[in-house]
Structures are given as C-alpha cells and as structure tokens.
Amino acid sequence: MRRSRHAAPPGADLVAAARIVAATSSNLTNRLESIVGTGHVRAPAANEACAADTIIEPGTVEEICEIVRTCEADHISLAPVGAARSLSMIRRIPVALGISMVRLARVVAHEPHDMTVVAESGITVRALNDAIGSAGQRLPVDPCGPGVTTLGSLIGAAHAGPLRLSEGTSRDLLIGIRFVGHGGNLIHGGGRVVKNVAGYDLMKLMGGSFGTLGIVTEATFKVRPIPAVYCLAVVPYERADEAFAAARILNDALPLSNLDILSPALASGFNSTSKFLLFAGFSGSPLEIGYQAERIRDLVGARGEILDNDAARTSYELLRDIDFHSVPIAAQISVPPARLALALEACGAGFRAHAGSGVAQIVLVDEPSAEAAIKAVARWREVAHSARGNLRLLAAASAIRDALEFFDTPNDGALALMRRMKAAFDPAGIFNPGCFVGGI
C-alpha cells in the first residue's frame, strides 16, 4: 500500500515529542537561570542522576523561595539534594528538579559561651566542625562520610553513627530550624538558645522527613566540647551472644562514647581472625581515660587491645564509615536494646550493631534474586515488628530495588496523620512526592 505523501514518516511522532520535551526543558532552564543566574542550572552528576533530572544551585534563600513558587505554579516536583546517596536509592523515578545547597554553606553564627552554632544547610558536617574546632567545640554527630554529608541531609535523612550512644542524633541536638515551604514562604521553628519552647517542635517534624515537607535552609545546633582524649577498646569474640553479653556489662558499668559490634562479614575489614568484634569507645581527661581503660580490662579480661591516639581514631573512622550504600541490600533495624541481639540472630544477616542503642544496620553481601530479596526483607520486618520495633531499607541493588518497599507501613491512624501533615505542609504535592512512608 502506497503511503500518502502527506503522511508522517515512521517515528515522526516520537521525534516531535522529543522536540517538545527539549523545548520545554530549555524553557524551564531559561526560567530557572533567570532566578539563580547563568551557570547554576546543570545536568545531574553521579548519584544525582537517580534523584533528579536537573540540578539547580541557588545562592540565596530568596532564590529558593522563588524556585518553590515557580514549581508550585507549574506542578514541577523538586527535592533537596546533598550527595544524593539516600535519595538516589529510595526514589523510583527522579524528581524534575534537585535543589543543591552547595552555595549556601556558611557558618552564620557561633556562640562558644552558649555552646550553639547556626549554619546554612549546605555546609558539611566536617566543614562545620573544622570551623568551630578552634574553640574546642564540635557538633558530635558522626554520619558515614561527614565530608560529604550536609546539614540538610543530616537532618532530612536522619543520618547517625556510633556516637548516637553518648550524644544522641541530630534531632537531639537541633534547637532551631528555617525552611522554605508551601508558597515559597520562609518558616522558622525553635531559636538560637537552648532554652526555647516557642511554637511547634518543627525540628522533630523535619528530622527524617526526606525533604517531603520543605527545603531546610538553616539549622541551629547545640555543640559539645571536643574530648581531650579518645580511646577505643577492640575485643574479639567467637560468638555473637558473647559479644552482646560483654556489651551489656560495659554499657551498665561505664559512660562509653560508643559501643558497637561487627559481624564476621563486616569485621573482616579490620583484619580480624575472630568471628565478631566489639568496639567500646571512651573519652575524657587523661585521668578518666586511665580509670575507664582499667575497668574495661577488669570486665572483659585480657583479650583484645585498647587503642589510643591515631590508632584509635583510624579504627573508629573505619567503623563509622562502613558504606551501606554499596552492598546488594542494607537495612536499619530499631528495637528495644534488650531485644537487639535476638533480633539480629533471627535476621540471619551481617550487621553493625549499636549495642547500647537498639539500632543496627544489617546487610546481605551476595546479591539475591528479586524474589529472594522480597522474602529476606519481609522476614527482617517480621522480626523487627515482633520485637516492637521497625525496619527501613537503606540501599538495594538497582536490579531488585523496584521490588522492595523502603519504609515500614505504620498503622492506619499514624498513616492518616502523616497524610494530613503532608497535605497541610505541601498542598501542591511538589516536595519529593512518592518518596516516603505510604507513598507520601
């Protein structure tokens, strides 16, 4: 059959559609550059490509407000982006626009006598601590890779490491927050002093919200003195129950900085010939250190070693920086501390356990099929719920990621409350949609 000379050639519709998309994209880029300036709208790089189609780098809070108003008017999805380690894992498809805070990375105010610091959300944890370290103070949070973890991602993704035992997490240290929300409005919560009870507790609300309620621009934290000395006891055990029994004794006896246990799959990185490694960190003055070291030797015996100075710091950083985003499946389980050992045994996976906190990261180091992955995660969740806890995925290989739910589903009442909160804070539905509990 002869084709009409007026008929479109094969694939013409696809070409036309592509031209429309390209023109729309170009128009959006031009509009965004009119807000932030030429050169600050770019293609995503590395992990960002799984999180957002386009990256914008605003230089002021006012620019973020204008970006949000533009996105609400045109129904453009957006999300805050740090290193995109978490967001690249949990998003099914990228949002249209990723907001990088790399140009908003200043320490706004540091009050050493009040032991508080105010900083923009684009500064990394390491850069912040470098800035206030000359005053003998630090923000005592230790996410994996503090040199790439921004304050925004620290808050939004609820990152925390071994120091959670003694210092808590970012939500425990956060006393004030500013974020851009619905309508491009700048919203304030808390303040710049520790004793502050004004308004709603927006700090707790924004913590772990993964950018679904707004874009954090500034945070105020309590800070702590840098310990004079830090030491780390590293003790090998043949069995997990022995390691957890020792951890309970140490936790009851001493004010430890951190208390962690590694399973064989993760302890191998420390050249360990034993099956499990117990890490007990302790800090203070030289006199305090001497006392605690002697007590640890009394309580666990002569096995293991106590590291100090650079050796202690190096081993602690290896423990802190275990990369749970590079394994086939990683999850975080949170249960009452007394139930953690039995829960991990039931999960049957490799783990790093924060033994005194009831929190552990669990891993499968061999990539399973999608079916096996679904069964493993379902088993882990059943274990967590039976122990009156919860579990969320941290990472999954790309081949199996779409088959897995990253968050637990809460009860109907809690989920309904979350949905109402989302609707109140983000009625336009543009802030990292479909990327949280229950598809929020």
N, C-alpha and C positions, 0 to 999 in steps of 0.2 A: 504494500500500500504506500502510495506517494505521500510524503509529508507536505503539508501546506507550507508555502514559502513564508507565511506569516507566523507559523508555529514556532514556539521557543525550542531551541536545541536541547538535547538531554542534559540534565544537570543545571539548566538555566535558573530554575527556582532556587537551588542551593546557592548558586553564585550570587543571585540577587539578595538572598537572605544574608549571606556573608557580608555583602556590601552595606546592607542596612545596619548590621551589628557593628561593623567597623566604623561607620559614620556616627552611630550612636555613641560608641566608645570614645571616638575622637572628640565629639561634642562634650561628653562628660569630662574628659581630661582638660579640655579648654576651660570649662566652667570651674573645675577644681583648682586649676592653676591660677585662675583669676582671684582665688581666695588665698592660696598659700604661696604663690609665686612660681615662676618657671623653674623647673628642675627638681621640684619637690613632690611630683607625682610620677611614679615609676612602676615598672613591672615587678612582680614579686620575685624574690630570690630564695633558693634553698627551701627550707620548711615553709616559708611564707606562701609558696605556690599552692600548697594544700589547704591553706587557710583563707586566702583572699585572691581575687582576680587582679586587683590593682592596689598599690600601696601609696598612701599619702602621708606626708611628713609635715604636719602643722608646726608653726613656730611660736604660736601664742594660744592662750586659752580662748580668746575671742575668735580665732580662726576655727577652732574645734566647734564652738557654738554655731558658727555659720555653716560648717560642714554638716552638722546634725540637722539643722533646719533645711538645708538643701536635700539631704537624703530622705527626710520625712516627707517633704513636698513631692518627691519623685518616687517614693517607695523603694529606695535603694538600701539594701542590707549592708550593715557595717559591723566591725568588731575591732577592739583594741588588739594590737599585735606587739609582742615583745620579741623574743627569739622564736616564737611560734612552735615551741616544742610540744606543748599540750594541745593547742588549738589545731595543729596540723593532724593530730591523732583523732580528735573527737568530732571534727566536722565531717559530715557526709559529703557535702559539696562546699566549695569555697563561698564565702560571702562576696558581695560585689566589691567592697571597699575595706581594706585593712588600714587602721589608723596607727601608725608608728609614732611613738613619743620620743624618738631619738633626739629631737631638737628641744625637748622640754626635759632637761636632765640636770637642773641646778639644785644645790642646797639653798633653800630660801632663807632659813634661819636656824641657828644652832645656839641653844641656851645651856651651856655646860653646867651652870649652877642649878638650873631647874631640871637638868638631865632630860631635855627634849630636843628633837630635831624636826624641822619642816623641810620637805624636799618634793620636787616635782616627780611625777610618776615614771618618767623615762630614765632616771638615774638607776644604775645597777647597784645591787647590794654591796659589791666590792668597792665601787667608786664612792658610795656614801660613807662606808667605813674608813676608807682612805682619807676622806675629807675631815672626819671628826676624830680620827685616831690621834692626832697631835694633842688633843685634850684628854687623852687617856680613856676615851669612851668608844663604844661600839653599839650598833644595832645587833643584838645577839640572836640573829636568825641565820640558819645555815642551809639554804636550799642547795640542791645539786647545781654546780656551776654558778656560784654567786657573781662571777664576772660577766655573765650574760643574762642573769635574772634581774629584770627591772622591778621597781617597787610596785608598778601596776600589775605585773604578772604574779609577783609575790602575794599580793592581796587577792587578785581575781581568781587565781588557780589554787590558792591556799597551800603554797609550797612550804615545806618544813623538813628539817633534817634531824640528826641525832640530838641537837641541843634542845629539842622540844621538852625533854625530861626536866631540865632545870629552868629554862627560860620561857617555856610556852611557845606559842606560834605567833605569827604576825597579828592575828586578831586579838591576842592578849596584850600586845604592845601598842596597838594602834589606838590613838586617843582623838584623832581629828581627821577629817577627810573632805575633799572637794571633788565633785564630779559633774560632768555635763550630762544632763538628762533630757527628757522629753521637751520639745520646743526649743532646744538649744539653750536651756536655762542652766546656769551655774548654781549647783546645790551644795550647801555647806552642812556638815554634821560634826558634832563634837567641838573641839577647840585646840588651843595651844598650851593648855595647862593640864596637869594630871587630874586635878580635882575638878571635873567638868561633868555636869549632869543635865545640861540644857538640851532639849529636843529629843528626837527619837535616836535610837542607837543605830545610826546608819552605817557605822563601821562594821558591826557584826553582819548587817544585811549585805553589804558589798563584798565581804570576805567569802571567797569560794563561789561567787556568782558568775564567774567566767564571762564577764562583760555583757551579761544579758539585761542589765538594768541601767547602764550608763558607762561613760568613759571617765575613769579616775584620772584626775589631773594633778592632785597634790595630796600628800599624806603627812600627818604628824604622828611621831612615834615617841614613846619612852625609850631612853637609851640606858645602857649599863656601863659601869667601869670595866675596862679590859683587865682580866685576871693577871696577877703578877706572874704566875707560873701555871702551866698546864701540863699534866702527865697523863699517860694512858696505859692502863694495865691490859695486856693481851693474854688471855688464858685459853688453852686448848682443851677440848672435851671430846670424848669418843661418842657420846650420845646427847641428843637434844635435851632430854629430861634432866641430865646432869648440869648442863649449861643453864637451863632455866631455874633449877633449884639454887645454883650459886648466885644467879642474878637476883633472886628474891632475897637471899641473905644480905647481899651487898646493898640492895636498894633500901632495906629496912635499917641498915647499920650506918650508912654514910650519905652525906649530901652530894651525890655524884653530879657531874656536869652532863654526862651521857652514859647510857647503859644499853648496849646493843649486842645482838647475837647474829652471826652469819652461818647459814647452812653450807654444806660442802660445795655446792655449785658456785657460791659466791666467795667462800673463804679461800678458794684456790688462788685468787688474785693476791693473796698475802703470803704465798709460798708456804702454805700450811700443809703439814702431812697428816693432821688430825681431821676429824670429820666436821667439828663445829668450833667456832672461835667466839669467845666472849670478850667484849671491849668495855672497859669501865674507865671513863674519863673523869678526872678530878682536878680541881684548880683552887688557887688561893695564894696565900703568902707562903714563903719557904717553910715556916713552922707548921702551917696547916697541911702542906703537902707531905711533910715528913710523917706526920701523925696518920694521915689517910693511907699513905703507902704501907705503913707498918700494919694498919688494921686490915688492909686487903690481903697482905701476906698471911696474917693470922687466920683470916676467914676462908681463903681458898687454898692455902698451903703453898708449897714452894714451886708448884707448876707455873708455867708461863713466865712472862717478863714484864717489867714496868719501864716504859719508855719515857724519856723526858726531852726537852728542847726540840731540836729539829726532827728527831726521830718520832717523837710523839705527834708533832704537827703533821708530818708527812703521812703517817698511818691514819690519823684522824681524817685528813683530806681525802685519802683513798676511800675510806668508809663513807664519808659524806657524798662523794661524787660518783658513786656507783650509778651507771647510766641505765635507768629502767625504761628508756625510750628506744633502746637498740635491741631489745630481746623480742622474740616472737609474741609473747604475751606477758604483760605485767599488770598487777592489780594491787590496790591498797585495801587492807582489811583493818577494821577498827572494832575492837570488842573490849569488854572489861579486862583490865590487865591480868586478873587471876585466871581468865579463860584463854589467854592468848596461846600458851604452849599447846594445849589440847586442840585448839582450833587449827593451828599450823600443822600439827600432826595429821589431822583429818583432811586437810587440803592436799597433802602429799606433793608439795611443790618446793622449789628453792625459795629461800627467804632472807631478808634482812629485817630483824625484829627489834623494835624499840621497846625493850623488855619491860621497862617500868611504866610505859605509857599505854600499852594495849594496842599499839599500832604496828603494822608490819607491811612491807612490800613483798609480794610473792610473785614468782616468775616460772615460766616454762622456757627452758633454754633451747629445746628442739621444737621446730615449727610443726604444729599439728595440722591436720585437715580442718576444714571449716566445721565439720560435724563433731570432731573430737574437741575442738576449741569451745564450741557451744556447750558440750557436756561438761568440760572442765570448769568453765565459768559458772555454769548452773550449780555444780557441786560446791564450788567455793562460796557462792551466795547462800546456798542452803546451810553451809557450815556457819557463816557469819550470822545469819538470822537466828539459827538455833542457839548461838552464844549471845544473843541480844545485841548484835552489832550490825554493821553494814559493810558493803564492799563496792568499790568502783574501779573500773579499769583505768590504768594509766597509759597503756600502749598496746597495740596489736599490729602484727604484720599486715601489710596492705592487702594481701590475698584473702585474709579472713576478717578484716576489720568491719566490713559492712554487715557481717552476720551476727555481730555482737552488740549488746547494749552496754554502754559505758557507765551508766548510772543505775543504781537501785531505783525501783519504783516505790515510793512511800505509800502509806495508807491513803484512802480516798480523801479524808479530811485534810491531811497535810498537803496533798497534791492540789486540792481545790484552793487552799490558802495560797500556795505558790502561784497558781494561775491568776488569782485575783491581784496578787502583788505585781506580777509581770504586767498585767493589763493596766494597773494604776501607774506604774513607772514607765511603761513603754507601750502606750495605746496604739502607736503606729506600727509596732512589731518589727522595728528595724535593727534593734540591738542584738547581734549574734543569735538570730532566731533558730529554733530547732536544734539547739546545741546544749541542752541542759536536761534536768530531771523531767521525765514525762514528755519529752519533745518540746519543752518550753524554749 
